[in-house]
Amino acid sequence: MSADGAAIGLVLVSHSLALAGATERLLRQMVGERLPIALAAGAGPDGTELGTNPTGILAAFAALANCGAIVVLMDIGSAVLSAELARDLADEDMRARIHISPAPFVEGALAAAVAAASGLPVERVLAEALSGLAQKQSGQDAPAAPANGAPKTRSEISRTVTVADPKGLHLRPAAQCVELAAQFEAMIRFRNGARAAGADSLTGLMALGVAGGGTVTIEAGGPDA
C-alpha cells in the first residue's frame, strides 16, 4: 500500500508491446488480478512498431489515477526519457505519486508486483524492484551480500524446517511466503547458513538458494511472532 493506504499500481514501459504483454502475464500468474497494471508499449497506430510514446505513458498513468502510488518499470534507452517526459506532463497531484524505478525490467517488475500485491509500502516496493537481480548475482563467483530485507531485530521464536518442495524455495512458494508474512505484525526472517532474508522479500528469499529437501531456519520477533 502507499502512504495513504490506497493501492500501488505498476506501469510497464517497453519498446515492445509483446515484451510488455508477456511480462504482465508473468506478473498475473504470481499475483492474479488484484494488482493494478497498465502497459505503455510499442509505437505506431496498433503498437506493433518498436518504440515508446510519452502520450501513451501518460494515458497509462491516467488509467491508474485511483492508485495511491504508481511505480514505473522501463526496458531500455528512450523508454527512460519517455517516462520522465510523461511524468513532467502529468498534473501536480499525479506527478507526486509517480515513482520511476531504475530496476531491471522483468526481474524488477516481478519483485515489485509481489511486494505491492502483498500490501507493502511503496518504499519497500521500490527497494524490492531494485534488488531484482539478487538471485542472479548470488550465483556469481563473488560472495553474495546479505539478502535484502533481512530484519535486524532480536528473534523471539526460531524453528528449523525442511523444505518439502522438490524444487526448493523457488519463485511461486517464495511469493506465497511474502504474502503470508505481510499479514502479521512481526519481523520474520528465513536463514540458510550465513545468509538471511526477510520473509516479506521475494528477491531475498530466492537468493537464499534453499534446495528441495534442505533445511531453513525461520525466526520471528514482534507481537505476532
C-alpha positions in Angstrom: 0.0 0.0 0.0 1.0 3.6 -0.5 1.3 6.0 2.4 -2.4 6.9 2.3 -3.4 3.2 2.2 -4.5 3.2 -1.4 -3.3 0.5 -3.8 0.0 0.7 -5.6 -0.1 0.3 -9.4 2.6 -0.7 -11.9 3.2 0.8 -15.3 5.3 -1.3 -17.7 7.0 0.9 -20.3 8.6 -1.1 -23.1 9.7 -0.6 -26.7 7.9 -3.9 -27.5 4.2 -4.5 -26.9 4.9 -8.2 -27.0 7.5 -8.0 -24.3 5.3 -5.8 -22.0 2.4 -8.2 -22.6 4.4 -11.3 -21.7 5.8 -9.5 -18.6 2.2 -8.7 -17.5 1.2 -12.3 -18.0 4.1 -13.4 -15.8 3.1 -11.0 -13.1 -0.6 -12.1 -13.3 0.5 -15.7 -12.7 2.0 -14.6 -9.4 -0.5 -12.0 -8.1 -3.7 -12.6 -10.1 -5.9 -9.6 -10.8 -5.6 -7.8 -7.5 -2.7 -5.6 -8.7 -3.5 -2.6 -11.0 -1.1 -2.9 -14.0 -1.1 -0.6 -17.1 1.0 -1.1 -20.3 2.6 1.7 -22.3 4.5 -0.2 -25.0 5.3 -0.1 -28.7 4.8 2.6 -31.3 2.6 3.2 -34.3 -1.2 3.0 -34.6 -1.5 -0.5 -33.2 1.6 -0.6 -31.1 3.4 -3.2 -33.1 6.3 -1.0 -34.1 9.3 -0.7 -31.7 9.4 2.5 -29.7 7.9 4.4 -26.8 5.4 7.2 -26.7 5.1 9.8 -23.8 1.5 10.3 -24.6 0.8 6.6 -24.2 2.7 6.5 -20.9 0.6 9.5 -19.7 -2.5 7.5 -20.6 -1.3 4.6 -18.6 -0.8 7.0 -15.6 -4.4 8.1 -16.1 -5.6 4.5 -16.1 -4.1 4.2 -12.6 -5.4 7.5 -11.3 -7.1 5.9 -8.3 -3.8 4.4 -7.1 -2.0 6.0 -4.1 1.3 5.4 -5.8 2.4 4.4 -9.3 5.7 2.5 -9.9 7.1 2.7 -13.4 9.4 0.0 -14.8 11.1 0.6 -18.1 13.2 -1.5 -20.5 15.9 0.4 -22.4 17.2 3.7 -23.8 14.5 6.1 -24.7 11.9 4.4 -22.5 13.5 6.2 -19.6 13.3 9.6 -21.4 9.7 9.0 -22.4 8.7 8.0 -18.9 10.3 11.1 -17.4 8.7 13.4 -20.0 5.3 11.8 -19.3 5.8 12.4 -15.6 6.6 16.0 -16.3 3.4 16.3 -18.3 1.2 14.9 -15.6 -0.6 17.2 -13.2 0.9 18.1 -9.9 -1.1 15.6 -7.8 -0.4 12.7 -10.1 3.3 13.7 -10.6 3.8 13.4 -6.8 2.6 9.8 -6.9 4.8 8.6 -9.8 8.0 6.7 -8.9 10.3 5.9 -11.8 12.4 2.9 -11.0 15.8 2.1 -12.5 15.3 -1.6 -11.7 15.7 -4.3 -14.4 12.5 -4.6 -16.4 11.4 -8.2 -15.9 13.0 -9.1 -12.6 12.2 -5.7 -11.1 8.6 -5.8 -12.2 8.2 -9.3 -10.7 9.6 -8.3 -7.4 7.7 -5.1 -7.3 4.4 -6.8 -8.2 4.7 -9.4 -5.4 5.6 -6.7 -2.9 2.8 -4.3 -3.9 0.2 -7.1 -4.1 1.2 -8.1 -0.5 0.4 -4.6 0.7 3.9 -3.5 1.4 4.6 0.3 1.4 5.9 2.0 -1.8 9.3 2.4 -0.3 9.6 -1.4 0.1 8.2 -2.0 -3.3 10.9 0.2 -4.9 13.6 -1.5 -2.8 12.4 -4.9 -3.9 12.4 -3.8 -7.5 16.0 -2.6 -7.3 17.1 -5.9 -5.7 15.5 -7.9 -8.6 18.9 -9.2 -9.7 19.9 -10.6 -6.3 19.2 -14.2 -7.2 21.4 -14.0 -10.4 24.1 -12.1 -8.5 24.2 -14.7 -5.7 25.2 -17.3 -8.2 28.3 -15.5 -9.4 31.8 -16.1 -8.1 31.8 -13.1 -5.8 30.4 -13.7 -2.4 26.8 -12.6 -2.1 25.9 -9.8 0.3 23.3 -10.5 3.0 19.9 -10.8 1.3 17.7 -7.7 1.1 15.1 -7.2 3.7 16.5 -9.3 6.5 15.1 -7.8 9.7 17.7 -6.9 12.3 15.6 -7.1 15.4 16.1 -9.8 18.1 14.3 -13.0 17.3 11.9 -14.4 19.9 11.0 -17.7 18.2 13.0 -19.9 16.0 12.1 -23.1 14.1 14.1 -25.2 11.7 12.1 -26.8 9.0 12.6 -29.0 5.9 11.6 -27.6 2.5 9.2 -30.2 1.1 9.0 -28.8 -2.5 11.5 -30.8 -4.6 12.4 -27.6 -6.5 13.3 -25.8 -3.3 12.3 -22.3 -2.3 11.6 -21.1 -5.9 9.5 -18.3 -7.3 6.0 -19.4 -6.5 6.4 -20.6 -2.9 8.6 -17.6 -2.2 5.9 -15.3 -3.4 3.4 -17.2 -1.1 5.7 -16.6 1.8 5.8 -12.9 1.1 2.0 -12.7 1.0 1.7 -14.7 4.3 4.4 -12.7 6.1 2.7 -9.4 5.2 -0.4 -10.5 7.2 1.4 -10.5 10.6 2.8 -7.7 12.8 6.1 -9.4 13.2 9.7 -9.3 11.8 10.1 -12.7 10.2 13.4 -13.9 8.8 14.5 -17.0 6.9 18.1 -18.2 7.4 20.1 -20.6 5.3 23.6 -20.9 6.7 25.2 -17.4 6.8 22.5 -15.9 4.6 19.3 -14.4 5.9 16.3 -12.7 4.2 13.1 -11.1 5.4 10.1 -13.3 4.8 8.5 -10.3 3.0 11.3 -10.0 0.4 10.8 -12.1 -2.7 14.3 -11.4 -4.0 15.8 -12.1 -0.7 14.1 -15.4 -0.2 15.1 -16.6 -3.7 18.7 -15.5 -3.2 19.0 -17.8 -0.2 19.4 -20.8 -2.5 17.4 -23.3 -0.4 17.1 -26.6 -2.3 14.4 -29.2 -2.1 14.9 -31.3 1.0 17.1 -28.7 2.5 16.5 -27.0 5.8 15.8 -23.4 6.6 15.5 -21.7 10.0 12.5 -19.4 10.4 13.0 -16.7 13.0 10.4 -14.2 14.2 10.0 -11.4 16.7 7.2 -8.9 17.5 3.6 -9.0 18.6 2.5 -11.8 16.2 5.7 -13.9 16.4 
